């Protein structure tokens, strides 16, 4: 496979599930579903805006590790547990991506892996 590069965040979940935080093959970058967990610390409990901002910062770090920037992000996918909070989520997303404007989707799901998680975001970037 053409120059595959995997990055890890070091969480135990990566080994348990068998995934990477991000993968780059050639000019394509995929960032796995990202939540508001930083090591053993949960960020923004009960606040979807804070969770979204923190997640997008984590995604930016992963994209940079793989040789790109947020300017290269062409798609985000947001999985939320309460779609009625869409305005807070949209505000955070817009603050990060206002000039970039990737394609996106926001879908309500019944539950994420931890009840404190209000949103999970994936991203795709192309160099």
N, CA, C and O of each residue as an XYZ file, in Angstrom:
508
protein
N       0.841     -1.174      0.000
C       0.000      0.000      0.000
C       0.887      1.238      0.000
O       1.918      1.272      0.672
N       0.492      2.226     -0.737
C       1.272      3.443     -0.965
C       1.531      4.224      0.326
O       0.618      4.867      0.845
N       2.744      4.181      0.846
C       3.185      5.012      1.971
C       2.137      5.212      3.060
O       1.738      6.345      3.326
N       1.695      4.158      3.679
C       0.709      4.252      4.751
C       1.367      4.789      6.009
O       2.432      4.319      6.411
N       0.736      5.767      6.624
C       1.201      6.328      7.887
C       0.035      6.300      8.871
O      -1.013      6.893      8.617
N       0.221      5.610      9.993
C      -0.776      5.575     11.060
C      -0.257      6.408     12.223
O       0.937      6.394     12.522
N      -1.158      7.134     12.878
C      -0.787      7.803     14.118
C      -1.705      7.309     15.223
O      -2.840      6.904     14.976
N      -1.196      7.351     16.437
C      -1.960      6.899     17.592
C      -1.980      7.986     18.646
O      -1.078      8.820     18.713
N      -3.011      7.969     19.463
C      -3.066      8.903     20.584
C      -2.581      8.234     21.861
O      -2.352      8.900     22.870
N      -2.427      6.916     21.815
C      -1.929      6.190     22.967
C      -3.001      5.686     23.923
O      -2.682      5.145     24.981
N      -4.256      5.856     23.565
C      -5.306      5.356     24.448
C      -5.398      3.836     24.350
O      -5.002      3.240     23.348
N      -5.918      3.229     25.392
C      -6.082      1.771     25.390
C      -7.113      1.330     24.358
O      -7.059      0.199     23.874
N      -8.057      2.215     24.016
C      -9.101      1.867     23.051
C      -8.528      1.468     21.698
O      -9.075      0.591     21.029
N      -7.435      2.098     21.290
C      -6.872      1.809     19.970
C      -6.454      0.348     19.859
O      -6.709     -0.294     18.840
N      -5.823     -0.172     20.884
C      -5.407     -1.581     20.864
C      -6.604     -2.515     21.030
O      -6.666     -3.565     20.389
N      -7.543     -2.141     21.878
C      -8.722     -2.992     22.126
C      -9.562     -3.127     20.864
O      -9.985     -4.226     20.505
N      -9.801     -2.010     20.196
C     -10.677     -1.998     19.016
C      -9.908     -2.306     17.735
O     -10.477     -2.826     16.775
N      -8.606     -1.982     17.723
C      -7.795     -2.218     16.533
C      -7.923     -1.098     15.520
O      -8.201     -1.350     14.347
N      -7.723      0.143     15.963
C      -7.810      1.279     15.042
C      -6.699      2.279     15.330
O      -5.990      2.171     16.331
N      -6.563      3.238     14.449
C      -5.598      4.328     14.602
C      -6.345      5.638     14.747
O      -7.452      5.784     14.229
N      -5.752      6.589     15.444
C      -6.339      7.936     15.563
C      -6.491      8.535     14.173
O      -7.508      9.152     13.858
N      -5.462      8.344     13.340
C      -5.519      8.856     11.987
C      -4.680      8.009     11.056
O      -3.722      7.362     11.478
N      -5.048      8.018      9.785
C      -4.331      7.254      8.762
C      -4.157      8.148      7.536
O      -5.085      8.825      7.094
N      -2.942      8.125      7.005
C      -2.676      8.813      5.744
C      -2.134      7.798      4.756
O      -1.197      7.058      5.052
N      -2.736      7.775      3.583
C      -2.237      6.987      2.463
C      -2.160      7.939      1.280
O      -3.176      8.428      0.787
N      -0.933      8.191      0.835
C      -0.747      9.164     -0.239
C      -1.243     10.519      0.196
O      -0.781     11.056      1.203
N      -2.181     11.084     -0.548
C      -2.702     12.409     -0.219
C      -3.996     12.365      0.585
O      -4.566     13.414      0.886
N      -4.469     11.171      0.939
C      -5.725     11.011      1.670
C      -5.484     10.822      3.157
O      -4.618     10.045      3.558
N      -6.250     11.535      3.975
C      -6.152     11.451      5.431
C      -7.543     11.218      5.996
O      -8.501     11.900      5.635
N      -7.634     10.240      6.889
C      -8.874      9.980      7.610
C      -8.592     10.059      9.101
O      -7.634      9.459      9.587
N      -9.418     10.793      9.825
C      -9.303     10.899     11.271
C     -10.491     10.156     11.877
O     -11.646     10.421     11.543
N     -10.183      9.221     12.776
C     -11.218      8.410     13.417
C     -12.171      9.251     14.245
O     -11.901     10.411     14.555
N     -13.286      8.640     14.593
C     -14.237      9.273     15.496
C     -13.508      9.773     16.731
O     -12.793      9.015     17.386
N     -13.689     11.047     17.047
C     -12.946     11.718     18.106
C     -13.928     12.267     19.124
O     -14.934     12.882     18.770
N     -13.623     12.037     20.397
C     -14.491     12.496     21.477
C     -13.718     13.416     22.419
O     -12.524     13.648     22.232
N     -14.401     13.930     23.418
C     -13.831     14.921     24.334
C     -13.114     14.270     25.513
O     -13.319     14.656     26.664
N     -12.282     13.291     25.220
C     -11.498     12.636     26.262
C     -10.026     12.936     26.002
O      -9.536     12.799     24.881
N      -9.336     13.344     27.053
C      -7.913     13.650     26.982
C      -7.210     12.781     28.015
O      -7.129     13.142     29.189
N      -6.699     11.628     27.570
C      -6.126     10.664     28.511
C      -7.220     10.145     29.422
O      -8.188      9.550     28.948
N      -7.084     10.360     30.721
C      -8.098      9.932     31.684
C      -9.075     11.066     32.007
O      -9.994     10.876     32.803
N      -8.890     12.225     31.409
C      -9.707     13.396     31.711
C     -10.808     13.558     30.677
O     -10.564     13.495     29.472
N     -12.023     13.769     31.167
C     -13.143     14.060     30.282
C     -13.318     15.572     30.238
O     -13.380     16.220     31.283
N     -13.399     16.134     29.045
C     -13.474     17.588     28.872
C     -14.908     17.999     28.542
O     -15.542     17.406     27.668
N     -15.414     19.005     29.235
C     -16.704     19.603     28.892
C     -17.917     18.776     29.246
O     -18.905     18.781     28.510
N     -17.865     18.074     30.345
C     -19.019     17.243     30.716
C     -20.283     18.094     30.777
O     -20.333     19.112     31.467
N     -21.301     17.654     30.041
C     -22.583     18.349     30.023
C     -22.649     19.555     29.095
O     -23.696     20.198     29.009
N     -21.559     19.884     28.395
C     -21.526     21.070     27.535
C     -21.065     20.683     26.129
O     -19.873     20.489     25.894
N     -22.001     20.572     25.211
C     -21.690     20.109     23.862
C     -20.827     21.105     23.103
O     -20.039     20.697     22.251
N     -20.949     22.399     23.385
C     -20.106     23.396     22.733
C     -18.640     23.179     23.115
O     -17.776     23.121     22.241
N     -18.360     23.062     24.398
C     -16.982     22.837     24.853
C     -16.446     21.518     24.305
O     -15.293     21.449     23.880
N     -17.269     20.475     24.312
C     -16.826     19.193     23.754
C     -16.474     19.338     22.279
O     -15.441     18.836     21.837
N     -17.317     20.014     21.521
C     -17.069     20.177     20.086
C     -15.775     20.944     19.837
O     -14.975     20.537     18.994
N     -15.556     22.030     20.543
C     -14.323     22.809     20.364
C     -13.090     21.968     20.690
O     -12.103     21.997     19.955
N     -13.147     21.224     21.789
C     -12.018     20.388     22.183
C     -11.754     19.297     21.144
O     -10.603     19.036     20.793
N     -12.804     18.670     20.661
C     -12.668     17.617     19.646
C     -12.021     18.181     18.383
O     -11.124     17.559     17.815
N     -12.461     19.330     17.951
C     -11.888     19.922     16.738
C     -10.420     20.283     16.930
O      -9.642     20.220     15.978
N     -10.029     20.659     18.141
C      -8.607     20.887     18.431
C      -7.828     19.577     18.328
O      -6.719     19.557     17.795
N      -8.402     18.485     18.833
C      -7.746     17.173     18.725
C      -7.612     16.755     17.267
O      -6.577     16.228     16.858
N      -8.655     16.992     16.491
C      -8.617     16.654     15.072
C      -7.537     17.479     14.366
O      -6.801     16.955     13.531
N      -7.446     18.748     14.697
C      -6.410     19.589     14.081
C      -5.015     19.038     14.383
O      -4.172     18.970     13.489
N      -4.767     18.648     15.627
C      -3.461     18.084     15.989
C      -3.168     16.820     15.183
O      -2.045     16.633     14.715
N      -4.160     15.959     15.018
C      -3.969     14.723     14.260
C      -3.679     15.014     12.797
O      -2.790     14.403     12.204
N      -4.421     15.941     12.213
C      -4.224     16.309     10.807
C      -2.807     16.872     10.613
O      -2.139     16.555      9.629
N      -2.359     17.698     11.549
C      -1.006     18.261     11.468
C       0.039     17.158     11.568
O       1.023     17.170     10.830
N      -0.166     16.205     12.476
C       0.769     15.076     12.595
C       0.912     14.324     11.280
O       1.968     13.762     10.992
N      -0.141     14.315     10.492
C      -0.133     13.592      9.225
C       0.267     14.477      8.048
O       0.127     14.082      6.890
N       0.765     15.677      8.349
C       1.331     16.524      7.301
C       0.372     17.465      6.614
O       0.664     17.948      5.520
N      -0.760     17.739      7.220
C      -1.754     18.617      6.599
C      -2.136     19.716      7.585
O      -1.474     19.913      8.604
N      -3.205     20.420      7.267
C      -3.747     21.435      8.162
C      -5.270     21.398      8.044
O      -5.824     20.650      7.238
N      -5.925     22.202      8.847
C      -7.387     22.254      8.746
C      -7.828     22.720      7.363
O      -8.932     22.391      6.930
N      -6.994     23.475      6.668
C      -7.316     23.917      5.304
C      -7.532     22.730      4.363
O      -8.230     22.855      3.356
N      -6.934     21.579      4.689
C      -7.049     20.386      3.852
C      -8.275     19.545      4.169
O      -8.567     18.587      3.452
N      -8.998     19.886      5.231
C     -10.177     19.105      5.618
C     -11.298     19.377      4.626
O     -11.704     20.521      4.421
N     -11.792     18.300      4.013
C     -12.870     18.438      3.030
C     -14.212     17.930      3.553
O     -15.256     18.197      2.957
N     -14.182     17.187      4.685
C     -15.428     16.615      5.207
C     -15.317     16.382      6.701
O     -14.284     15.935      7.199
N     -16.394     16.689      7.410
C     -16.535     16.284      8.804
C     -17.857     15.548      8.944
O     -18.808     15.796      8.203
N     -17.896     14.642      9.903
C     -19.122     13.897     10.220
C     -19.319     14.007     11.718
O     -18.438     13.641     12.495
N     -20.480     14.512     12.125
C     -20.748     14.733     13.542
C     -21.896     13.836     13.988
O     -22.985     13.858     13.415
N     -21.628     13.052     15.016
C     -22.613     12.152     15.596
C     -22.966     12.715     16.963
O     -22.110     12.803     17.844
N     -24.220     13.094     17.140
C     -24.639     13.777     18.358
C     -25.747     12.993     19.055
O     -26.539     12.301     18.417
N     -25.782     13.118     20.372
C     -26.806     12.387     21.126
C     -28.073     13.211     21.322
O     -29.097     12.675     21.746
N     -28.018     14.515     21.019
C     -29.197     15.371     21.152
C     -29.165     16.431     20.059
O     -28.524     17.472     20.206
N     -29.860     16.156     18.966
C     -29.847     17.044     17.806
C     -30.431     18.421     18.133
O     -30.175     19.383     17.410
N     -31.208     18.525     19.210
C     -31.756     19.833     19.575
C     -30.651     20.803     20.003
O     -30.891     22.006     20.103
N     -29.443     20.291     20.255
C     -28.291     21.123     20.605
C     -27.494     21.549     19.370
O     -26.349     21.984     19.490
N     -28.092     21.428     18.197
C     -27.372     21.665     16.946
C     -26.778     23.069     16.856
O     -25.720     23.243     16.250
N     -27.427     24.070     17.441
C     -26.910     25.431     17.319
C     -25.582     25.607     18.056
O     -24.692     26.289     17.548
N     -25.428     25.016     19.229
C     -24.157     25.092     19.969
C     -23.063     24.350     19.211
O     -21.920     24.802     19.153
N     -23.421     23.212     18.635
C     -22.463     22.426     17.845
C     -22.060     23.210     16.596
O     -20.878     23.315     16.268
N     -23.052     23.753     15.912
C     -22.792     24.527     14.696
C     -21.921     25.742     14.986
O     -21.049     26.082     14.186
N     -22.146     26.399     16.120
C     -21.337     27.566     16.493
C     -19.871     27.174     16.627
O     -18.996     27.848     16.083
N     -19.599     26.094     17.344
C     -18.217     25.642     17.533
C     -17.598     25.234     16.201
O     -16.454     25.589     15.917
N     -18.342     24.493     15.383
C     -17.848     24.038     14.080
C     -17.540     25.236     13.186
O     -16.513     25.269     12.508
N     -18.436     26.214     13.192
C     -18.254     27.401     12.359
C     -17.059     28.236     12.804
O     -16.360     28.809     11.969
N     -16.821     28.310     14.103
C     -15.673     29.071     14.602
C     -14.354     28.488     14.099
O     -13.379     29.216     13.916
N     -14.326     27.191     13.879
C     -13.116     26.532     13.391
C     -13.065     26.521     11.863
O     -12.009     26.754     11.275
N     -14.195     26.253     11.225
C     -14.222     26.011      9.784
C     -14.911     27.099      8.960
O     -15.240     26.854      7.799
N     -15.137     28.274      9.509
C     -15.885     29.332      8.821
C     -15.368     29.630      7.424
O     -16.164     29.719      6.489
N     -14.070     29.787      7.253
C     -13.500     30.118      5.942
C     -13.210     28.868      5.098
O     -13.105     28.955      3.874
N     -13.082     27.716      5.751
C     -12.729     26.475      5.054
C     -13.970     25.808      4.475
O     -13.968     25.375      3.322
N     -15.002     25.728      5.256
C     -16.306     25.196      4.856
C     -16.274     23.798      4.244
O     -16.645     23.627      3.083
N     -15.837     22.798      5.006
C     -15.876     21.430      4.482
C     -17.321     20.947      4.353
O     -18.231     21.497      4.973
N     -17.509     19.928      3.552
C     -18.802     19.252      3.534
C     -18.976     18.634      4.925
O     -17.995     18.240      5.556
N     -20.206     18.549      5.397
C     -20.403     17.986      6.733
C     -21.769     17.341      6.851
O     -22.645     17.535      6.009
N     -21.930     16.579      7.904
C     -23.233     16.045      8.269
C     -23.306     15.992      9.783
O     -22.294     15.840     10.467
N     -24.524     16.120     10.295
C     -24.778     16.008     11.722
C     -25.940     15.039     11.873
O     -27.037     15.274     11.366
N     -25.679     13.955     12.574
C     -26.662     12.889     12.705
C     -26.870     12.580     14.179
O     -25.907     12.450     14.934
N     -28.119     12.464     14.583
C     -28.380     12.064     15.962
C     -28.273     10.548     16.071
O     -28.796      9.804     15.241
N     -27.581     10.115     17.116
C     -27.452      8.698     17.429
C     -28.058      8.464     18.808
O     -28.192      9.402     19.593
N     -28.420      7.233     19.104
C     -29.071      6.972     20.387
C     -28.097      7.034     21.555
O     -28.483      7.360     22.678
N     -26.835      6.720     21.289
C     -25.875      6.687     22.385
C     -24.463      6.575     21.824
O     -24.243      6.001     20.758
N     -23.503      7.141     22.572
C     -22.084      6.924     22.283
C     -21.541      6.010     23.366
O     -22.280      5.624     24.271
N     -20.275      5.660     23.294
C     -19.708      4.619     24.161
C     -19.708      4.995     25.649
O     -19.654      4.118     26.511
N     -19.768      6.291     25.946
C     -19.803      6.792     27.326
C     -20.934      7.813     27.391
O     -21.028      8.681     26.523
N     -21.780      7.725     28.393
C     -22.938      8.627     28.492
C     -22.551     10.099     28.587
O     -23.367     10.964     28.268
N     -21.340     10.403     29.012
C     -20.896     11.802     29.092
C     -20.578     12.377     27.722
O     -20.520     13.595     27.552
N     -20.372     11.507     26.752
C     -20.050     11.950     25.388
C     -21.318     12.418     24.694
O     -22.266     11.654     24.512
N     -21.316     13.678     24.313
C     -22.471     14.266     23.639
C     -22.278     14.345     22.135
O     -23.239     14.518     21.386
N     -21.028     14.216     21.694
C     -20.708     14.338     20.270
C     -19.425     13.570     19.966
O     -18.514     13.500     20.792
N     -19.373     13.000     18.776
C     -18.169     12.358     18.235
C     -18.021     12.862     16.806
O     -19.000     12.929     16.063
N     -16.796     13.217     16.421
C     -16.561     13.799     15.094
C     -15.470     13.043     14.359
O     -14.447     12.687     14.945
N     -15.691     12.796     13.064
C     -14.681     12.227     12.156
C     -14.325     13.300     11.134
O     -15.097     14.231     10.907
N     -13.159     13.166     10.524
C     -12.760     14.132      9.496
C     -11.989     13.445      8.375
O     -11.308     12.442      8.585
N     -12.114     14.006      7.192
C     -11.378     13.575      6.013
C     -10.640     14.793      5.467
O     -11.195     15.887      5.364
N      -9.376     14.571      5.121
C      -8.589     15.651      4.511
C      -7.864     15.101      3.286
O      -7.557     13.911      3.219
N      -7.599     15.963      2.335
C      -6.854     15.598      1.136
C      -5.797     16.672      0.904
O      -6.084     17.868      0.943
N      -4.578     16.221      0.665
C      -3.486     17.146      0.354
C      -3.490     17.472     -1.122
O      -2.646     18.237     -1.588
